[in-house]
């Protein structure tokens, strides 16, 4: 594998030969399988090749002894995740972004990632989310669907990656920047629930975030964002002795429809 260098076709031939001659006997030849995988990971194997054949390589990881399995799996997922990062940076479609978030979460589960990798992923996705006000102003065909898609991906990354890895104050700052300057109502009903979950997640981890939402985000927000805020507060208050949502419902700047939603939630 090392001699194959960056030649993807040669690597593909070697993998096909390996599958034919050794994979069927993997139960009895675990050492051969494990050593073969080490060679692919230790050499100059192109990350694109590892990503293309990821299911096969992940199956090979299972042949490793328990003490080395997670380390090998992390090496593999790390190479593939870095390749996905580069593709996202080059502007490839959002499916690659979803793959990157999933890979990064897998590395966190393996306890084999660092804050800087997560920070790169979050910053890359946030850069797109920060363009939402401009995208709404441009009002191009399909822009609302694109906004919904990228915001959903960003929200997944906040919950699956940032909140598990980065300092709470840093995550608060990222989320604050992302929620300012646009209104959910201009995008569509579906995004209200996503914003609601993002705000709720931050309040659970960082109670002071709720104060910022109530005192600073609410006054500059439109009815869609107000609804997301009201919903998140009513859920948050189910297990905490606060009534911030009722306070919001009584404010002069609370849209009547949002006040009705809050009161309905309290009755339930």
VOBA-1610 file (N, C-alpha, C; in pm, whole numbers, padded with zeros to 5 digits, always signed):
BEGIN
Unk+00082-00120+00000Unk+00000+00000+00000Unk+00086+00126+00000Unk+00197+00119+00074Unk+00286+00236+00080Unk+00345+00262-00057Unk+00382+00153-00130Unk+00440+00169-00263Unk+00338+00223-00362Unk+00210+00203-00334Unk+00106+00254-00424Unk+00099+00405-00420Unk+00148+00467-00312Unk+00153+00612-00303Unk+00018+00676-00322Unk+00011+00773-00413Unk-00112+00847-00437Unk-00191+00792-00555Unk-00152+00677-00605Unk-00218+00617-00721Unk-00348+00550-00677Unk-00461+00618-00698Unk-00590+00567-00654Unk-00625+00437-00725Unk-00595+00427-00853Unk-00629+00305-00928Unk-00552+00185-00874Unk-00424+00205-00840Unk-00345+00095-00785Unk-00398+00054-00649Unk-00437+00151-00568Unk-00496+00120-00439Unk-00625+00040-00457Unk-00704+00078-00557Unk-00830+00006-00583Unk-00802-00138-00623Unk-00699-00159-00704Unk-00663-00296-00744Unk-00618-00378-00623Unk-00539-00314-00536Unk-00490-00383-00416Unk-00606-00419-00323Unk-00703-00328-00311Unk-00817-00356-00225Unk-00900-00470-00281Unk-00921-00470-00413Unk-00997-00579-00474Unk-00926-00713-00454Unk-00794-00713-00467Unk-00716-00836-00447Unk-00725-00881-00301Unk-00718-00786-00212Unk-00728-00819-00069Unk-00863-00882-00036Unk-00970-00822-00087Unk-01105-00873-00060Unk-01118-01015-00113Unk-01067-01037-00232Unk-01078-01169-00294Unk-00998-01275-00219Unk-00878-01240-00174Unk-00787-01342-00119Unk-00790-01355+00033Unk-00828-01247+00103Unk-00816-01250+00248Unk-00947-01224+00325Unk-01035-01141+00267Unk-01150-01097+00344Unk-01242-01212+00381Unk-01257-01307+00292Unk-01344-01421+00321Unk-01293-01501+00440Unk-01162-01496+00465Unk-01101-01571+00576Unk-01069-01481+00694Unk-01141-01367+00704Unk-01104-01267+00804Unk-01115-01317+00947Unk-01205-01413+00973Unk-01218-01462+01110Unk-01090-01530+01154Unk-01030-01607+01063Unk-00907-01676+01096Unk-00783-01593+01065Unk-00803-01489+00990Unk-00688-01408+00950Unk-00695-01266+01001Unk-00741-01250+01123Unk-00759-01116+01179Unk-00631-01037+01179Unk-00517-01104+01206Unk-00390-01032+01209Unk-00354-00978+01071Unk-00381-01058+00968Unk-00355-01013+00831Unk-00440-00892+00798Unk-00568-00900+00834Unk-00659-00789+00806Unk-00615-00664+00880Unk-00583-00679+01008Unk-00541-00564+01088Unk-00415-00502+01036Unk-00317-00583+00999Unk-00191-00531+00947Unk-00211-00461+00813Unk-00300-00515+00733Unk-00329-00455+00603Unk-00391-00317+00621Unk-00484-00308+00714Unk-00547-00179+00742Unk-00444-00078+00793Unk-00354-00123+00880Unk-00249-00034+00930Unk-00167+00024+00815Unk-00136-00061+00718Unk-00055-00016+00604Unk-00128+00090+00525Unk-00259+00073+00507Unk-00335+00174+00433Unk-00342+00306+00509Unk-00354+00298+00640Unk-00365+00420+00719Unk-00231+00488+00742Unk-00123+00409+00748Unk+00008+00466+00779Unk+00077+00523+00656Unk+00038+00476+00538Unk+00105+00520+00417Unk+00049+00649+00362Unk+00077+00672+00234Unk+00032+00795+00168Unk-00098+00773+00094Unk-00181+00682+00143Unk-00308+00652+00079Unk-00393+00779+00068Unk-00441+00813-00051Unk-00523+00934-00065Unk-00649+00926+00022Unk-00680+01035+00090Unk-00799+01038+00175Unk-00926+01013+00093Unk-00923+01056-00033Unk-01040+01035-00120Unk-01068+00887-00137Unk-00962+00807-00145Unk-00979+00662-00158Unk-01036+00602-00030Unk-00984+00647+00085Unk-01036+00598+00214Unk-01183+00634+00229Unk-01219+00756+00187Unk-01359+00800+00198Unk-01450+00719+00106Unk-01403+00694-00016Unk-01484+00620-00113Unk-01513+00478-00066Unk-01415+00418+00002Unk-01429+00279+00046Unk-01445+00270+00198Unk-01499+00377+00258Unk-01511+00383+00404Unk-01585+00263+00464Unk-01697+00216+00407Unk-01765+00101+00470Unk-01674-00021+00482Unk-01592-00044+00380Unk-01502-00159+00384Unk-01396-00141+00493Unk-01337-00024+00497Unk-01232+00000+00596Unk-01289-00002+00739Unk-01412+00048+00756Unk-01474+00042+00889Unk-01498-00103+00931Unk-01534-00188+00834Unk-01553-00329+00866Unk-01419-00393+00905Unk-01311-00349+00842Unk-01179-00403+00873Unk-01135-00366+01015Unk-01180-00250+01062Unk-01142-00206+01197Unk-01185-00308+01302Unk-01297-00375+01277Unk-01350-00472+01374Unk-01255-00589+01397Unk-01160-00609+01305Unk-01066-00720+01321Unk-00958-00688+01423Unk-00949-00561+01461Unk-00847-00521+01557Unk-00879-00570+01698Unk-00774-00591+01777Unk-00796-00623+01917Unk-00862-00505+01985Unk-00935-00534+02092Unk-01014-00429+02159Unk-00928-00312+02203Unk-00804-00339+02241Unk-00718-00232+02292Unk-00676-00134+02184Unk-00679-00177+02057Unk-00635-00089+01948Unk-00748-00049+01856Unk-00866-00103+01879Unk-00976-00081+01786Unk-01015+00066+01778Unk-01036+00130+01892Unk-01078+00270+01891Unk-00972+00361+01832Unk-00846+00333+01862Unk-00738+00415+01807Unk-00735+00405+01654Unk-00749+00284+01602Unk-00748+00265+01457Unk-00870+00329+01394Unk-00986+00310+01458Unk-01109+00370+01406Unk-01096+00523+01402Unk-01037+00580+01507Unk-01020+00724+01511Unk-00926+00774+01402Unk-00818+00698+01375Unk-00726+00735+01268Unk-00799+00738+01133Unk-00879+00635+01110Unk-00954+00627+00985Unk-01053+00742+00973Unk-01137+00762+01076Unk-01239+00866+01070Unk-01175+01005+01063Unk-01059+01020+01128Unk-00991+01149+01122Unk-00944+01183+00982Unk-00890+01084+00911Unk-00846+01108+00772Unk-00965+01143+00684Unk-01074+01070+00701Unk-01193+01094+00619Unk-01255+01229+00654Unk-01257+01264+00783Unk-01315+01391+00825Unk-01236+01509+00769Unk-01103+01498+00769Unk-01021+01607+00715Unk-01048+01625+00566Unk-01066+01513+00495Unk-01099+01520+00352Unk-01233+01590+00333Unk-01330+01558+00417Unk-01461+01624+00409Unk-01449+01773+00438Unk-01364+01808+00535Unk-01341+01951+00566Unk-01296+02026+00443Unk-01198+01969+00372Unk-01143+02034+00253Unk-01250+02049+00146Unk-01335+01950+00132Unk-01442+01958+00032Unk-01542+02067+00069Unk-01574+02079+00199Unk-01665+02185+00243Unk-01602+02321+00216Unk-01473+02335+00246Unk-01405+02462+00222Unk-01404+02500+00074Unk-01409+02399-00013Unk-01411+02424-00157Unk-01552+02449-00209Unk-01650+02449-00117Unk-01786+02485-00155Unk-01870+02372-00210Unk-01832+02247-00181Unk-01914+02136-00230Unk-02048+02134-00156Unk-02140+02053-00205Unk-02280+02061-00158Unk-02295+02024-00012Unk-02414+02051+00041Unk-02439+02036+00185Unk-02438+01891+00231Unk-02450+01796+00137Unk-02440+01657+00178Unk-02302+01629+00236Unk-02200+01696+00182Unk-02065+01680+00235Unk-02058+01739+00376Unk-02127+01851+00397Unk-02131+01911+00529Unk-02195+01818+00631Unk-02303+01752+00591Unk-02369+01657+00682Unk-02275+01542+00715Unk-02203+01495+00613Unk-02106+01387+00636Unk-01998+01433+00734Unk-01952+01557+00719Unk-01848+01609+00808Unk-01898+01618+00952Unk-02020+01666+00972Unk-02075+01675+01107Unk-02086+01535+01168Unk-02134+01439+01090Unk-02148+01302+01138Unk-02013+01241+01174Unk-01912+01262+01088Unk-01778+01210+01114Unk-01719+01272+01240Unk-01737+01402+01255Unk-01683+01471+01372Unk-01748+01421+01500Unk-01880+01398+01494Unk-01949+01344+01611Unk-01897+01205+01645Unk-01867+01126+01542Unk-01813+00992+01565Unk-01678+01000+01635Unk-01596+01097+01596Unk-01465+01114+01659Unk-01480+01157+01805Unk-01580+01242+01832Unk-01605+01281+01971Unk-01645+01159+02054Unk-01730+01075+01998Unk-01771+00954+02069Unk-01652+00864+02100Unk-01553+00866+02010Unk-01433+00786+02030Unk-01332+00856+02121Unk-01370+00976+02164Unk-01280+01059+02247Unk-01147+01081+02175Unk-01159+01111+02044Unk-01040+01123+01963Unk-01053+01244+01870Unk-01078+01357+01929Unk-01081+01479+01849Unk-01042+01593+01942Unk-01015+01709+01882Unk-00978+01823+01965Unk-01069+01940+01934Unk-01064+02040+02019Unk-01153+02154+02002Unk-01127+02227+01871Unk-01002+02226+01826Unk-00970+02301+01705Unk-01037+02242+01582Unk-01045+02111+01575Unk-01115+02049+01461Unk-01263+02088+01463Unk-01325+02077+01581Unk-01466+02115+01593Unk-01484+02262+01560Unk-01392+02344+01607Unk-01400+02488+01583Unk-01397+02518+01433Unk-01314+02447+01359Unk-01308+02468+01213Unk-01442+02435+01148Unk-01502+02325+01192Unk-01632+02285+01136Unk-01738+02390+01167Unk-01744+02431+01293Unk-01845+02528+01335Unk-01825+02662+01265Unk-01702+02707+01256Unk-01675+02836+01191Unk-01711+02832+01043Unk-01683+02719+00978Unk-01717+02707+00836Unk-01867+02713+00813Unk-01944+02642+00895Unk-02089+02644+00880Unk-02148+02778+00923Unk-02091+02837+01028Unk-02142+02965+01077Unk-02123+03075+00974Unk-02015+03066+00898Unk-01989+03167+00795Unk-02103+03172+00694Unk-02163+03056+00667Unk-02277+03052+00574Unk-02403+03103+00643Unk-02424+03062+00768Unk-02543+03105+00842Unk-02545+03257+00859Unk-02430+03317+00877Unk-02423+03462+00894Unk-02466+03538+00768Unk-02476+03467+00657Unk-02521+03530+00532Unk-02673+03528+00517Unk-02743+03471+00614Unk-02890+03460+00602Unk-02957+03595+00578Unk-02924+03702+00653Unk-02989+03831+00625Unk-02970+03876+00481Unk-02850+03858+00427Unk-02825+03899+00289Unk-02900+03811+00190Unk-02909+03682+00219Unk-02981+03591+00131Unk-03130+03624+00128Unk-03185+03659+00244Unk-03326+03697+00249Unk-03350+03827+00175Unk-03257+03920+00187Unk-03272+04049+00119Unk-03266+04032-00032Unk-03184+03936-00079Unk-03171+03914-00223Unk-03297+03850-00280Unk-03366+03769-00198Unk-03495+03709-00235Unk-03486+03632-00367Unk-03385+03548-00378Unk-03370+03466-00499Unk-03457+03342-00488Unk-03491+03286-00603Unk-03570+03164-00606Unk-03491+03051-00539Unk-03557+02982-00448Unk-03495+02870-00379Unk-03410+02909-00259Unk-03399+03039-00231Unk-03311+03081-00121Unk-03365+03037+00015Unk-03496+03037+00032Unk-03552+02998+00162Unk-03528+02850+00190Unk-03538+02768+00087Unk-03510+02626+00105Unk-03363+02604+00139Unk-03276+02681+00073Unk-03132+02669+00100Unk-03100+02715+00242Unk-03165+02822+00286Unk-03143+02872+00423Unk-03186+02768+00525Unk-03304+02709+00503Unk-03354+02607+00595Unk-03257+02490+00605Unk-03206+02448+00491Unk-03115+02334+00487Unk-02985+02362+00562Unk-02924+02476+00533Unk-02795+02506+00596Unk-02811+02536+00744Unk-02925+02599+00782Unk-02946+02628+00924Unk-02968+02499+01002Unk-03040+02404+00944Unk-03059+02275+01008Unk-02925+02206+01032Unk-02838+02211+00931Unk-02706+02149+00943Unk-02624+02219+01051Unk-02628+02352+01051Unk-02555+02429+01152Unk-02608+02396+01293Unk-02740+02386+01307Unk-02800+02355+01438Unk-02757+02216+01485Unk-02750+02120+01393Unk-02702+01986+01429Unk-02558+01993+01478Unk-02477+02073+01409Unk-02336+02086+01448Unk-02322+02151+01586Unk-02408+02249+01615Unk-02404+02311+01748Unk-02436+02207+01855Unk-02541+02129+01834Unk-02582+02031+01934Unk-02491+01910+01943Unk-02446+01859+01829Unk-02367+01735+01828Unk-02219+01758+01852Unk-02171+01877+01816Unk-02026+01902+01824Unk-01991+02012+01924Unk-02039+02133+01896Unk-01995+02250+01975Unk-02027+02235+02123Unk-02151+02198+02154Unk-02193+02191+02294Unk-02123+02080+02370Unk-02063+01986+02299Unk-01993+01875+02364Unk-01842+01899+02374Unk-01794+02002+02306Unk-01649+02017+02294Unk-01596+02156+02329Unk-01666+02260+02284Unk-01614+02396+02298Unk-01658+02460+02430Unk-01584+02561+02476Unk-01626+02632+02598Unk-01764+02692+02582Unk-01842+02690+02688Unk-01980+02738+02683Unk-01989+02882+02635Unk-01897+02967+02682Unk-01901+03108+02642Unk-01878+03124+02493Unk-01794+03037+02437Unk-01768+03044+02292Unk-01890+03002+02213Unk-01957+02897+02258Unk-02078+02852+02188Unk-02187+02960+02197Unk-02201+03021+02314Unk-02298+03130+02330Unk-02272+03239+02227Unk-02147+03277+02211Unk-02112+03384+02117Unk-02147+03347+01974Unk-02117+03222+01936Unk-02147+03175+01800Unk-02297+03180+01774Unk-02375+03132+01870Unk-02521+03126+01853Unk-02580+03267+01853Unk-02532+03353+01940Unk-02584+03491+01941Unk-02566+03555+01804Unk-02448+03543+01748Unk-02421+03605+01617Unk-02512+03549+01508Unk-02544+03420+01519Unk-02624+03355+01415Unk-02771+03392+01420Unk-02821+03432+01536Unk-02965+03458+01550Unk-03004+03604+01528Unk-02907+03690+01520Unk-02934+03833+01505Unk-02952+03871+01358Unk-03049+03959+01332Unk-03056+04022+01200Unk-03152+03961+01101Unk-03228+03861+01141Unk-03325+03801+01048Unk-03440+03742+01130Unk-03549+03709+01062Unk-03665+03657+01133Unk-03710+03525+01072Unk-03744+03431+01159Unk-03789+03300+01114Unk-03909+03309+01020Unk-03995+03406+01045Unk-04116+03421+00963Unk-04083+03448+00817Unk-03966+03503+00790Unk-03926+03531+00653Unk-03872+03408+00582Unk-03849+03301+00658Unk-03793+03178+00600Unk-03900+03071+00587Unk-03974+03047+00696Unk-04077+02944+00692Unk-04102+02886+00829Unk-04215+02821+00846Unk-04257+02770+00976Unk-04160+02666+01031Unk-04103+02582+00944Unk-04019+02473+00992Unk-03898+02521+01071Unk-03846+02637+01033Unk-03723+02682+01098Unk-03749+02733+01239Unk-03874+02767+01270Unk-03908+02812+01406Unk-03872+02704+01508Unk-03907+02580+01478Unk-03879+02470+01570Unk-03730+02447+01587Unk-03654+02466+01480Unk-03510+02446+01488Unk-03446+02555+01576Unk-03486+02680+01555Unk-03434+02790+01637Unk-03473+02769+01782Unk-03597+02725+01804Unk-03644+02695+01939Unk-03552+02596+02008Unk-03514+02489+01939Unk-03429+02386+01998Unk-03287+02437+02024Unk-03238+02523+01934Unk-03104+02579+01955Unk-03103+02667+02080Unk-03203+02753+02093Unk-03210+02842+02210Unk-03226+02759+02337Unk-03314+02660+02333Unk-03336+02575+02451Unk-03207+02504+02491Unk-03135+02452+02394Unk-03010+02383+02423Unk-02909+02473+02491Unk-02903+02598+02445Unk-02808+02690+02507Unk-02852+02728+02648Unk-02982+02749+02671Unk-03028+02786+02805Unk-03004+02674+02905Unk-03018+02549+02861Unk-02993+02436+02950Unk-02847+02431+02991Unk-02758+02456+02895Unk-02615+02452+02924Unk-02564+02581+02986Unk-02628+02691+02948Unk-02577+02823+02988Unk-02695+02912+03026Unk-02741+02906+03151Unk-02861+02980+03191Unk-02855+03130+03161Unk-02735+03188+03163Unk-02725+03332+03133Unk-02761+03363+02989Unk-02757+03259+02903Unk-02796+03281+02763Unk-02943+03322+02757Unk-03025+03269+02846Unk-03167+03305+02849Unk-03188+03452+02878Unk-03105+03508+02963Unk-03115+03651+02993Unk-03085+03734+02868Unk-02984+03692+02793Unk-02952+03763+02668Unk-03069+03755+02570Unk-03127+03636+02559Unk-03240+03618+02467Unk-03355+03711+02505Unk-03388+03714+02633Unk-03503+03793+02681Unk-03475+03943+02672Unk-03355+03984+02709Unk-03326+04128+02720Unk-03273+04191+02591Unk-03209+04111+02507Unk-03144+04170+02390Unk-03196+04116+02256Unk-03218+03984+02247Unk-03265+03929+02120Unk-03413+03958+02098Unk-03494+03936+02198Unk-03639+03957+02183Unk-03674+04096+02132Unk-03622+04205+02190Unk-03664+04339+02147Unk-03632+04372+02001Unk-03532+04306+01943Unk-03494+04339+01805Unk-03542+04233+01706Unk-03627+04142+01752Unk-03670+04031+01669Unk-03811+04051+01614Unk-03838+03980+01505Unk-03970+03980+01446Unk-04056+03870+01506Unk-04178+03855+01459Unk-04273+03760+01519Unk-04228+03614+01513Unk-04159+03576+01407Unk-04114+03437+01395Unk-04010+03402+01500Unk-03912+03491+01517Unk-03810+03468+01620Unk-03871+03478+01759Unk-03966+03571+01776Unk-04036+03581+01905Unk-04107+03450+01938Unk-04168+03389+01837Unk-04236+03262+01861Unk-04137+03155+01904Unk-04024+03147+01837Unk-03922+03048+01873Unk-03873+03070+02016Unk-03856+03196+02053Unk-03812+03229+02188Unk-03918+03187+02290Unk-04044+03224+02263Unk-04152+03189+02354Unk-04164+03039+02373Unk-04152+02963+02264Unk-04161+02817+02273Unk-04047+02760+02357Unk-03927+02810+02335Unk-03812+02757+02410Unk-03826+02787+02559Unk-03877+02904+02592Unk-03893+02939+02733Unk-03998+02852+02801Unk-04108+02824+02731Unk-04212+02742+02793Unk-04163+02601+02821Unk-04080+02547+02733Unk-04023+02413+02756Unk-03922+02419+02871Unk-03838+02519+02869Unk-03736+02536+02973Unk-03799+02544+03111Unk-03914+02611+03119Unk-03979+02636+03248Unk-04054+02515+03304Unk-04065+02409+03227Unk-04135+02290+03277Unk-04060+02226+03394Unk-03929+02244+03398Unk-03850+02182+03504Unk-03776+02285+03589Unk-03815+02412+03573Unk-03745+02517+03647Unk-03846+02619+03698Unk-03822+02673+03816Unk-03920+02765+03878Unk-03908+02907+03824Unk-03932+02924+03694Unk-03930+03058+03635Unk-04057+03077+03554Unk-04086+03201+03522Unk-04204+03232+03440Unk-04169+03341+03339Unk-04048+03330+03281Unk-04005+03432+03184Unk-04095+03437+03063Unk-04149+03323+03022Unk-04235+03324+02904Unk-04361+03406+02929Unk-04418+03395+03050Unk-04537+03475+03082Unk-04503+03624+03085Unk-04384+03654+03133Unk-04341+03794+03131Unk-04332+03846+02988Unk-04283+03761+02899Unk-04275+03801+02758Unk-04415+03820+02700Unk-04507+03730+02735Unk-04642+03737+02681Unk-04715+03865+02723Unk-04674+03923+02835Unk-04739+04044+02886Unk-04675+04173+02835Unk-04566+04159+02762Unk-04498+04279+02713Unk-04577+04343+02600Unk-04562+04473+02585Unk-04631+04545+02479Unk-04582+04504+02340Unk-04455+04458+02334Unk-04400+04423+02203Unk-04416+04275+02170Unk-04500+04204+02247Unk-04525+04063+02218Unk-04638+04051+02116Unk-04615+03989+02001Unk-04722+03970+01903Unk-04837+03890+01966Unk-04960+03928+01941Unk-05074+03857+02002Unk-05073+03707+01977Unk-05032+03667+01857Unk-05030+03523+01826Unk-04928+03451+01914Unk-04816+03515+01941Unk-04714+03454+02026Unk-04762+03447+02171Unk-04826+03553+02217Unk-04881+03553+02352Unk-04982+03440+02369Unk-05063+03418+02266Unk-05163+03311+02272Unk-05096+03174+02281Unk-04987+03156+02205Unk-04914+03028+02209Unk-04857+03004+02348Unk-04799+03107+02407Unk-04740+03094+02540Unk-04846+03058+02644Unk-04958+03130+02641Unk-05065+03103+02738Unk-05121+02961+02718Unk-05132+02919+02592Unk-05182+02785+02563Unk-05086+02679+02620Unk-04956+02702+02604Unk-04857+02610+02659Unk-04865+02602+02810Unk-04889+02713+02874Unk-04899+02714+03020Unk-05024+02639+03068Unk-05134+02652+02992Unk-05257+02580+03030Unk-05238+02429+03018Unk-05157+02389+02919Unk-05131+02246+02900Unk-05040+02191+03010
//
